[in-house]
Amino acid sequence: AFDTAVVRLLAGLVGMIALAAVTGGLVPWGRALARPRLLGAVGGSAFVGTYVGRWLSQIAIGRASSTAVAATLLATSPIFALPLGRWLNAERITARALGGTVLAVCGLAALTLGKS
């Protein structure tokens, strides 16, 4: 799980740097990241949100009784993001977002009930 997460992150980093170089965004990105506070925020969120998240998802897939079950559970993160976005950022919950959440919950329920 650790090796897979590292390879994916390095490939993403190389791709982002290449895209920034091609589009002319490499210098502005470098200037923005030269600010210590922003670099700390980006680094911290990248480590926790990306590295730890990918690592734990690989562990979940490796230890689950079924890859389909693990993948379905991993895909339910928007269910948790919706109330957090409302609570932390005071974002408006739209009918479309609510409908998607309900659909995800119903799909998860169907998968769970179908297994028992």
C-alpha positions in Angstrom: 0.0 0.0 0.0 2.8 2.4 0.9 4.7 1.8 -2.4 1.6 2.2 -4.5 0.7 5.5 -2.8 4.2 6.9 -3.3 4.3 6.0 -7.0 0.9 7.6 -7.6 1.8 10.7 -5.8 5.1 11.1 -7.6 3.5 10.5 -11.0 0.9 13.2 -10.2 3.6 15.6 -9.1 5.6 15.1 -12.3 2.4 15.6 -14.3 1.5 18.8 -12.6 5.0 20.2 -13.0 5.0 19.3 -16.7 1.5 20.9 -17.2 2.6 24.0 -15.4 5.8 24.3 -17.5 3.8 23.8 -20.7 1.1 26.4 -19.8 3.6 28.9 -18.4 2.4 28.5 -14.8 5.5 27.2 -13.3 7.0 30.6 -12.2 3.7 31.9 -10.7 3.3 28.6 -8.8 6.9 28.9 -7.5 6.3 32.4 -6.4 3.1 31.5 -4.6 4.7 28.5 -2.9 7.6 30.6 -1.7 5.4 32.0 1.0 5.9 29.9 4.1 2.3 30.0 5.3 0.9 28.9 1.9 3.6 26.2 1.5 2.7 24.8 4.9 -1.0 24.8 4.1 -0.5 23.1 0.8 2.1 20.7 2.1 -0.1 19.7 5.1 -3.3 19.2 3.1 -1.3 17.3 0.4 0.1 15.0 3.0 -3.0 14.3 5.0 -5.6 14.5 2.2 -3.6 12.8 -0.5 -0.9 10.7 0.9 -2.6 9.4 4.0 -5.9 9.1 2.1 -4.4 7.1 -0.7 -2.4 4.9 1.7 -5.5 4.1 3.8 -7.6 3.4 0.7 -5.0 0.9 -0.5 -5.0 -0.8 2.9 -8.8 -0.9 2.8 -8.8 -2.5 -0.6 -6.1 -5.0 0.4 -7.9 -6.1 3.6 -11.5 -6.0 2.6 -13.4 -9.2 1.9 -14.3 -7.8 -1.6 -12.6 -5.1 -3.6 -16.1 -4.0 -4.8 -17.2 -3.4 -1.2 -14.0 -1.4 -0.4 -14.3 0.6 -3.6 -18.0 1.4 -2.9 -17.3 2.5 0.6 -14.4 4.7 -0.6 -16.7 6.3 -3.1 -19.0 7.5 -0.4 -16.8 10.4 0.7 -19.2 13.0 -0.8 -21.8 11.8 1.7 -19.5 13.0 4.5 -18.2 16.0 2.6 -21.7 17.5 2.1 -22.5 18.2 5.8 -18.9 19.2 6.5 -18.9 21.7 3.7 -22.1 23.2 5.1 -20.8 23.3 8.7 -17.2 24.4 8.1 -17.5 26.6 5.0 -21.2 27.6 5.2 -21.7 26.3 1.7 -25.2 26.0 0.4 -26.5 22.5 -0.1 -28.2 22.3 -3.5 -30.9 20.0 -4.6 -28.4 18.3 -7.0 -25.9 17.7 -4.2 -28.6 16.3 -2.0 -29.9 14.1 -4.7 -26.5 12.7 -5.4 -26.0 12.0 -1.7 -29.4 10.2 -1.5 -28.5 8.2 -4.5 -25.1 7.2 -3.0 -26.7 6.2 0.3 -29.3 4.1 -1.6 -26.6 2.4 -3.6 -24.6 1.7 -0.5 -27.7 0.3 1.2 -28.5 -1.9 -1.7 -25.0 -3.3 -1.7 -25.0 -3.8 2.0 -28.5 -5.4 2.2 -27.8 -7.6 -0.9 -24.8 -9.1 0.9 -26.6 -10.2 4.1 
